[in-house]
Amino acid sequence: MNFKKIYGRIILITFFIWFSYVGIKRMARYYLLNNSSIKTKAVIIDEKNYLPNSDVTFDFTYSYCFIVDGKLYKENSHKENLKVGDTILVEYAPFNPNFNRPINK
């Protein structure tokens, strides 16, 4: 085998492993949030997340944060109408609070 074939196979295997990891992580996140989540209040903080397709207007959303067992967790709210200091309801996975999302109302 020549170097190009080996290199091509390594790249292909790397992409397969990466996409598998992302897919499994996403499925675990949704399963945990849909079946065993805990609800809590979060506060909107002054951390801007600029939207990718707004090169002219620079639209953004604020992040929210909440505390579980003394540890701070932050995530993008994905809602443009929220202001710093607002409170929202979020749900998180009890075994991994990094898996969290706002509860839509």
Secondary structure as GFF3:
##gff-version 3
##sequence-region A 1 105
A	DSSP	alpha_helix	3	36	.	.	.	ID=ss1
A	DSSP	beta_strand	38	50	.	.	.	ID=ss2
A	DSSP	beta_strand	60	68	.	.	.	ID=ss3
A	DSSP	beta_strand	71	76	.	.	.	ID=ss4
A	DSSP	beta_strand	87	93	.	.	.	ID=ss5
A	DSSP	beta_strand	96	102	.	.	.	ID=ss6
###
